[in-house]
């Protein structure tokens, strides 16, 4: 299985993750300030700002794009419960 790295700048922690890992799965484990309400992508609570490596994430679905728009997400924001790390290095912080 391929590996990727995911850095949470708010807690200064970088972890190796298997490709396909959702950001929310690791943010809980490392104690990042990326929080969640529903884990289903509906509440927008887990909005995450992508600092580096956006190209290494899964493409946003139409559903995720709509929730981001409803929650005034910027172009570098994603929902941590929806996007998966596909490889390489990704650096994030709470939005």
N, CA, C and O atoms as a GROMACS GRO file, in nm:
protein
  380
    1UNK      N    1   0.085  -0.119   0.000
    1UNK     CA    2   0.000   0.000   0.000
    1UNK      C    3   0.089   0.124   0.000
    1UNK      O    4   0.186   0.132   0.076
    2UNK      N    5   0.055   0.220  -0.085
    2UNK     CA    6   0.132   0.343  -0.092
    2UNK      C    7   0.108   0.429   0.030
    2UNK      O    8   0.002   0.424   0.093
    3UNK      N    9   0.208   0.508   0.062
    3UNK     CA   10   0.200   0.597   0.178
    3UNK      C   11   0.204   0.742   0.133
    3UNK      O   12   0.252   0.775   0.024
    4UNK      N   13   0.153   0.828   0.219
    4UNK     CA   14   0.157   0.972   0.197
    4UNK      C   15   0.186   1.036   0.332
    4UNK      O   16   0.180   0.969   0.435
    5UNK      N   17   0.217   1.166   0.331
    5UNK     CA   18   0.235   1.234   0.459
    5UNK      C   19   0.128   1.342   0.472
    5UNK      O   20   0.090   1.406   0.375
    6UNK      N   21   0.082   1.358   0.594
    6UNK     CA   22  -0.021   1.456   0.625
    6UNK      C   23   0.028   1.536   0.744
    6UNK      O   24   0.054   1.481   0.851
    7UNK      N   25   0.040   1.669   0.725
    7UNK     CA   26   0.089   1.757   0.830
    7UNK      C   27  -0.024   1.845   0.881
    7UNK      O   28  -0.095   1.909   0.803
    8UNK      N   29  -0.039   1.847   1.013
    8UNK     CA   30  -0.138   1.934   1.079
    8UNK      C   31  -0.059   2.048   1.142
    8UNK      O   32   0.005   2.030   1.246
    9UNK      N   33  -0.062   2.167   1.080
    9UNK     CA   34   0.024   2.275   1.126
    9UNK      C   35  -0.020   2.331   1.261
    9UNK      O   36   0.063   2.387   1.333
   10UNK      N   37  -0.147   2.317   1.298
   10UNK     CA   38  -0.191   2.374   1.426
   10UNK      C   39  -0.132   2.300   1.546
   10UNK      O   40  -0.122   2.357   1.655
   11UNK      N   41  -0.093   2.174   1.527
   11UNK     CA   42  -0.031   2.098   1.636
   11UNK      C   43   0.112   2.055   1.600
   11UNK      O   44   0.176   1.981   1.675
   12UNK      N   45   0.162   2.103   1.485
   12UNK     CA   46   0.299   2.075   1.438
   12UNK      C   47   0.331   1.925   1.437
   12UNK      O   48   0.434   1.882   1.487
   13UNK      N   49   0.240   1.847   1.378
   13UNK     CA   50   0.259   1.702   1.369
   13UNK      C   51   0.246   1.658   1.224
   13UNK      O   52   0.152   1.696   1.155
   14UNK      N   53   0.342   1.576   1.180
   14UNK     CA   54   0.336   1.513   1.048
   14UNK      C   55   0.325   1.363   1.068
   14UNK      O   56   0.402   1.304   1.145
   15UNK      N   57   0.230   1.301   0.999
   15UNK     CA   58   0.211   1.157   1.012
   15UNK      C   59   0.216   1.092   0.874
   15UNK      O   60   0.178   1.154   0.774
   16UNK      N   61   0.262   0.968   0.870
   16UNK     CA   62   0.254   0.888   0.748
   16UNK      C   63   0.118   0.823   0.747
   16UNK      O   64   0.074   0.767   0.847
   17UNK      N   65   0.050   0.830   0.634
   17UNK     CA   66  -0.084   0.772   0.623
   17UNK      C   67  -0.093   0.685   0.499
   17UNK      O   68  -0.028   0.713   0.399
   18UNK      N   69  -0.175   0.579   0.504
   18UNK     CA   70  -0.199   0.501   0.383
   18UNK      C   71  -0.278   0.586   0.283
   18UNK      O   72  -0.361   0.667   0.324
   19UNK      N   73  -0.252   0.569   0.155
   19UNK     CA   74  -0.331   0.642   0.056
   19UNK      C   75  -0.477   0.603   0.073
   19UNK      O   76  -0.510   0.488   0.104
   20UNK      N   77  -0.564   0.701   0.052
   20UNK     CA   78  -0.707   0.680   0.069
   20UNK      C   79  -0.758   0.722   0.206
   20UNK      O   80  -0.878   0.717   0.232
   21UNK      N   81  -0.668   0.764   0.294
   21UNK     CA   82  -0.707   0.807   0.429
   21UNK      C   83  -0.780   0.940   0.422
   21UNK      O   84  -0.737   1.032   0.353
   22UNK      N   85  -0.892   0.950   0.494
   22UNK     CA   86  -0.962   1.077   0.504
   22UNK      C   87  -0.892   1.162   0.611
   22UNK      O   88  -0.847   1.109   0.713
   23UNK      N   89  -0.881   1.292   0.587
   23UNK     CA   90  -0.812   1.382   0.680
   23UNK      C   91  -0.871   1.371   0.821
   23UNK      O   92  -0.796   1.372   0.919
   24UNK      N   93  -1.003   1.361   0.831
   24UNK     CA   94  -1.067   1.357   0.963
   24UNK      C   95  -1.020   1.237   1.046
   24UNK      O   96  -1.013   1.245   1.169
   25UNK      N   97  -0.988   1.127   0.979
   25UNK     CA   98  -0.944   1.006   1.051
   25UNK      C   99  -0.816   1.032   1.130
   25UNK      O  100  -0.799   0.979   1.240
   26UNK      N  101  -0.727   1.111   1.074
   26UNK     CA  102  -0.600   1.139   1.142
   26UNK      C  103  -0.608   1.261   1.233
   26UNK      O  104  -0.538   1.266   1.334
   27UNK      N  105  -0.692   1.358   1.200
   27UNK     CA  106  -0.699   1.479   1.283
   27UNK      C  107  -0.742   1.446   1.424
   27UNK      O  108  -0.695   1.506   1.521
   28UNK      N  109  -0.833   1.350   1.437
   28UNK     CA  110  -0.877   1.307   1.570
   28UNK      C  111  -0.761   1.245   1.647
   28UNK      O  112  -0.742   1.273   1.766
   29UNK      N  113  -0.685   1.160   1.580
   29UNK     CA  114  -0.576   1.087   1.647
   29UNK      C  115  -0.463   1.177   1.695
   29UNK      O  116  -0.402   1.149   1.798
   30UNK      N  117  -0.435   1.285   1.621
   30UNK     CA  118  -0.322   1.371   1.658
   30UNK      C  119  -0.365   1.491   1.743
   30UNK      O  120  -0.280   1.567   1.790
   31UNK      N  121  -0.495   1.507   1.764
   31UNK     CA  122  -0.542   1.616   1.847
   31UNK      C  123  -0.548   1.751   1.777
   31UNK      O  124  -0.540   1.856   1.842
   32UNK      N  125  -0.561   1.749   1.645
   32UNK     CA  126  -0.573   1.873   1.569
   32UNK      C  127  -0.705   1.943   1.603
   32UNK      O  128  -0.800   1.880   1.648
   33UNK      N  129  -0.708   2.073   1.580
   33UNK     CA  130  -0.829   2.151   1.603
   33UNK      C  131  -0.934   2.135   1.494
   33UNK      O  132  -1.037   2.202   1.497
   34UNK      N  133  -0.909   2.047   1.397
   34UNK     CA  134  -1.010   2.020   1.294
   34UNK      C  135  -1.117   1.933   1.360
   34UNK      O  136  -1.094   1.816   1.391
   35UNK      N  137  -1.234   1.992   1.380
   35UNK     CA  138  -1.341   1.923   1.451
   35UNK      C  139  -1.446   1.874   1.353
   35UNK      O  140  -1.440   1.905   1.234
   36UNK      N  141  -1.541   1.799   1.402
   36UNK     CA  142  -1.648   1.751   1.316
   36UNK      C  143  -1.777   1.740   1.396
   36UNK      O  144  -1.777   1.732   1.518
   37UNK      N  145  -1.887   1.741   1.322
   37UNK     CA  146  -2.016   1.722   1.384
   37UNK      C  147  -2.077   1.592   1.339
   37UNK      O  148  -2.115   1.508   1.421
   38UNK      N  149  -2.086   1.573   1.207
   38UNK     CA  150  -2.164   1.461   1.155
   38UNK      C  151  -2.082   1.351   1.089
   38UNK      O  152  -2.128   1.237   1.082
   39UNK      N  153  -1.965   1.381   1.042
   39UNK     CA  154  -1.880   1.289   0.965
   39UNK      C  155  -1.940   1.249   0.829
   39UNK      O  156  -1.884   1.165   0.760
   40UNK      N  157  -2.051   1.309   0.791
   40UNK     CA  158  -2.118   1.273   0.665
   40UNK      C  159  -2.105   1.384   0.560
   40UNK      O  160  -2.152   1.368   0.447
   41UNK      N  161  -2.041   1.495   0.596
   41UNK     CA  162  -2.024   1.603   0.500
   41UNK      C  163  -2.139   1.701   0.495
   41UNK      O  164  -2.142   1.789   0.409
   42UNK      N  165  -2.235   1.688   0.586
   42UNK     CA  166  -2.353   1.774   0.580
   42UNK      C  167  -2.342   1.901   0.663
   42UNK      O  168  -2.402   2.003   0.628
   43UNK      N  169  -2.265   1.897   0.773
   43UNK     CA  170  -2.268   2.011   0.865
   43UNK      C  171  -2.163   2.118   0.834
   43UNK      O  172  -2.180   2.234   0.871
   44UNK      N  173  -2.055   2.080   0.766
   44UNK     CA  174  -1.951   2.177   0.732
   44UNK      C  175  -1.856   2.210   0.847
   44UNK      O  176  -1.766   2.293   0.831
   45UNK      N  177  -1.873   2.147   0.962
   45UNK     CA  178  -1.791   2.176   1.080
   45UNK      C  179  -1.644   2.144   1.057
   45UNK      O  180  -1.557   2.213   1.112
   46UNK      N  181  -1.614   2.043   0.978
   46UNK     CA  182  -1.476   1.998   0.960
   46UNK      C  183  -1.404   2.070   0.846
   46UNK      O  184  -1.308   2.017   0.790
   47UNK      N  185  -1.451   2.190   0.812
   47UNK     CA  186  -1.384   2.262   0.704
   47UNK      C  187  -1.236   2.280   0.738
   47UNK      O  188  -1.199   2.319   0.849
   48UNK      N  189  -1.153   2.250   0.641
   48UNK     CA  190  -1.008   2.245   0.660
   48UNK      C  191  -0.941   2.328   0.552
   48UNK      O  192  -0.978   2.321   0.435
   49UNK      N  193  -0.842   2.408   0.591
   49UNK     CA  194  -0.768   2.489   0.494
   49UNK      C  195  -0.647   2.409   0.447
   49UNK      O  196  -0.565   2.366   0.528
   50UNK      N  197  -0.636   2.390   0.316
   50UNK     CA  198  -0.525   2.315   0.258
   50UNK      C  199  -0.412   2.413   0.227
   50UNK      O  200  -0.426   2.500   0.141
   51UNK      N  201  -0.301   2.400   0.300
   51UNK     CA  202  -0.187   2.490   0.283
   51UNK      C  203  -0.096   2.446   0.169
   51UNK      O  204  -0.043   2.528   0.095
   52UNK      N  205  -0.078   2.314   0.156
   52UNK     CA  206   0.006   2.258   0.049
   52UNK      C  207  -0.049   2.122   0.011
   52UNK      O  208  -0.107   2.051   0.093
   53UNK      N  209  -0.030   2.086  -0.115
   53UNK     CA  210  -0.062   1.951  -0.160
   53UNK      C  211  -0.206   1.926  -0.199
   53UNK      O  212  -0.251   1.812  -0.200
   54UNK      N  213  -0.280   2.031  -0.233
   54UNK     CA  214  -0.420   2.013  -0.272
   54UNK      C  215  -0.432   1.915  -0.390
   54UNK      O  216  -0.532   1.844  -0.404
   55UNK      N  217  -0.328   1.913  -0.474
   55UNK     CA  218  -0.330   1.822  -0.591
   55UNK      C  219  -0.317   1.676  -0.550
   55UNK      O  220  -0.341   1.586  -0.631
   56UNK      N  221  -0.281   1.652  -0.424
   56UNK     CA  222  -0.268   1.514  -0.375
   56UNK      C  223  -0.394   1.464  -0.304
   56UNK      O  224  -0.393   1.358  -0.242
   57UNK      N  225  -0.502   1.542  -0.315
   57UNK     CA  226  -0.629   1.503  -0.253
   57UNK      C  227  -0.728   1.459  -0.358
   57UNK      O  228  -0.718   1.497  -0.475
   58UNK      N  229  -0.826   1.378  -0.316
   58UNK     CA  230  -0.934   1.337  -0.406
   58UNK      C  231  -1.010   1.461  -0.453
   58UNK      O  232  -1.016   1.562  -0.382
   59UNK      N  233  -1.068   1.452  -0.571
   59UNK     CA  234  -1.146   1.563  -0.624
   59UNK      C  235  -1.271   1.582  -0.539
   59UNK      O  236  -1.331   1.485  -0.494
   60UNK      N  237  -1.311   1.709  -0.515
   60UNK     CA  238  -1.434   1.730  -0.438
   60UNK      C  239  -1.556   1.685  -0.519
   60UNK      O  240  -1.564   1.707  -0.640
   61UNK      N  241  -1.651   1.624  -0.450
   61UNK     CA  242  -1.776   1.586  -0.515
   61UNK      C  243  -1.865   1.709  -0.526
   61UNK      O  244  -1.840   1.810  -0.461
   62UNK      N  245  -1.970   1.700  -0.606
   62UNK     CA  246  -2.065   1.810  -0.618
   62UNK      C  247  -2.125   1.840  -0.481
   62UNK      O  248  -2.150   1.956  -0.447
   63UNK      N  249  -2.149   1.735  -0.402
   63UNK     CA  250  -2.205   1.750  -0.269
   63UNK      C  251  -2.110   1.830  -0.179
   63UNK      O  252  -2.153   1.922  -0.110
   64UNK      N  253  -1.981   1.793  -0.179
   64UNK     CA  254  -1.884   1.865  -0.097
   64UNK      C  255  -1.874   2.011  -0.140
   64UNK      O  256  -1.869   2.100  -0.055
   65UNK      N  257  -1.872   2.036  -0.269
   65UNK     CA  258  -1.864   2.173  -0.321
   65UNK      C  259  -1.983   2.254  -0.271
   65UNK      O  260  -1.967   2.369  -0.231
   66UNK      N  261  -2.102   2.196  -0.274
   66UNK     CA  262  -2.222   2.267  -0.229
   66UNK      C  263  -2.213   2.301  -0.080
   66UNK      O  264  -2.243   2.414  -0.040
   67UNK      N  265  -2.170   2.205   0.003
   67UNK     CA  266  -2.158   2.229   0.148
   67UNK      C  267  -2.053   2.336   0.175
   67UNK      O  268  -2.072   2.421   0.262
   68UNK      N  269  -1.941   2.333   0.102
   68UNK     CA  270  -1.838   2.435   0.118
   68UNK      C  271  -1.893   2.573   0.082
   68UNK      O  272  -1.867   2.671   0.152
   69UNK      N  273  -1.970   2.581  -0.027
   69UNK     CA  274  -2.029   2.709  -0.067
   69UNK      C  275  -2.126   2.759   0.038
   69UNK      O  276  -2.127   2.878   0.070
   70UNK      N  277  -2.208   2.669   0.093
   70UNK     CA  278  -2.306   2.707   0.196
   70UNK      C  279  -2.238   2.758   0.322
   70UNK      O  280  -2.293   2.840   0.395
   71UNK      N  281  -2.116   2.709   0.348
   71UNK     CA  282  -2.042   2.747   0.468
   71UNK      C  283  -1.931   2.849   0.438
   71UNK      O  284  -1.841   2.870   0.519
   72UNK      N  285  -1.941   2.913   0.320
   72UNK     CA  286  -1.849   3.019   0.279
   72UNK      C  287  -1.703   2.973   0.275
   72UNK      O  288  -1.613   3.048   0.311
   73UNK      N  289  -1.682   2.850   0.231
   73UNK     CA  290  -1.547   2.798   0.217
   73UNK      C  291  -1.474   2.867   0.103
   73UNK      O  292  -1.534   2.903   0.002
   74UNK      N  293  -1.344   2.884   0.120
   74UNK     CA  294  -1.262   2.945   0.016
   74UNK      C  295  -1.211   2.841  -0.082
   74UNK      O  296  -1.240   2.722  -0.069
   75UNK      N  297  -1.134   2.886  -0.180
   75UNK     CA  298  -1.087   2.794  -0.284
   75UNK      C  299  -0.989   2.689  -0.230
   75UNK      O  300  -0.973   2.583  -0.291
   76UNK      N  301  -0.924   2.717  -0.118
   76UNK     CA  302  -0.830   2.621  -0.060
   76UNK      C  303  -0.889   2.545   0.058
   76UNK      O  304  -0.815   2.484   0.135
   77UNK      N  305  -1.021   2.550   0.073
   77UNK     CA  306  -1.086   2.480   0.183
   77UNK      C  307  -1.152   2.351   0.134
   77UNK      O  308  -1.206   2.345   0.024
   78UNK      N  309  -1.145   2.250   0.219
   78UNK     CA  310  -1.208   2.121   0.191
   78UNK      C  311  -1.275   2.071   0.318
   78UNK      O  312  -1.250   2.123   0.427
   79UNK      N  313  -1.360   1.970   0.305
   79UNK     CA  314  -1.420   1.906   0.420
   79UNK      C  315  -1.333   1.786   0.457
   79UNK      O  316  -1.313   1.696   0.375
   80UNK      N  317  -1.282   1.786   0.580
   80UNK     CA  318  -1.189   1.680   0.623
   80UNK      C  319  -1.253   1.542   0.622
   80UNK      O  320  -1.183   1.442   0.608
   81UNK      N  321  -1.385   1.536   0.635
   81UNK     CA  322  -1.451   1.404   0.637
   81UNK      C  323  -1.476   1.352   0.496
   81UNK      O  324  -1.514   1.236   0.479
   82UNK      N  325  -1.456   1.436   0.395
   82UNK     CA  326  -1.487   1.396   0.258
   82UNK      C  327  -1.363   1.371   0.172
   82UNK      O  328  -1.363   1.281   0.089
   83UNK      N  329  -1.257   1.451   0.191
   83UNK     CA  330  -1.143   1.435   0.101
   83UNK      C  331  -1.044   1.331   0.153
   83UNK      O  332  -1.022   1.316   0.273
   84UNK      N  333  -0.987   1.259   0.058
   84UNK     CA  334  -0.891   1.153   0.088
   84UNK      C  335  -0.755   1.191   0.034
   84UNK      O  336  -0.743   1.253  -0.072
   85UNK      N  337  -0.651   1.154   0.109
   85UNK     CA  338  -0.513   1.177   0.067
   85UNK      C  339  -0.476   1.066  -0.031
   85UNK      O  340  -0.484   0.948   0.003
   86UNK      N  341  -0.436   1.104  -0.152
   86UNK     CA  342  -0.407   1.006  -0.257
   86UNK      C  343  -0.258   0.975  -0.271
   86UNK      O  344  -0.221   0.879  -0.339
   87UNK      N  345  -0.173   1.055  -0.208
   87UNK     CA  346  -0.028   1.033  -0.216
   87UNK      C  347   0.045   1.163  -0.188
   87UNK      O  348  -0.017   1.265  -0.160
   88UNK      N  349   0.177   1.157  -0.194
   88UNK     CA  350   0.256   1.278  -0.176
   88UNK      C  351   0.244   1.336  -0.036
   88UNK      O  352   0.223   1.264   0.062
   89UNK      N  353   0.256   1.468  -0.029
   89UNK     CA  354   0.251   1.538   0.100
   89UNK      C  355   0.138   1.639   0.098
   89UNK      O  356   0.117   1.710  -0.001
   90UNK      N  357   0.064   1.644   0.208
   90UNK     CA  358  -0.046   1.738   0.225
   90UNK      C  359  -0.028   1.809   0.357
   90UNK      O  360   0.003   1.746   0.458
   91UNK      N  361  -0.047   1.942   0.357
   91UNK     CA  362  -0.032   2.021   0.479
   91UNK      C  363  -0.163   2.097   0.501
   91UNK      O  364  -0.212   2.166   0.412
   92UNK      N  365  -0.220   2.083   0.622
   92UNK     CA  366  -0.352   2.141   0.651
   92UNK      C  367  -0.354   2.212   0.786
   92UNK      O  368  -0.266   2.192   0.870
   93UNK      N  369  -0.457   2.294   0.804
   93UNK     CA  370  -0.486   2.354   0.934
   93UNK      C  371  -0.638   2.374   0.943
   93UNK      O  372  -0.706   2.371   0.840
   94UNK      N  373  -0.691   2.393   1.064
   94UNK     CA  374  -0.834   2.421   1.075
   94UNK      C  375  -0.869   2.547   0.996
   94UNK      O  376  -0.791   2.642   0.994
   95UNK      N  377  -0.984   2.548   0.932
   95UNK     CA  378  -1.025   2.666   0.852
   95UNK      C  379  -1.083   2.773   0.944
   95UNK      O  380  -1.123   2.880   0.898
   0.00000   0.00000   0.00000
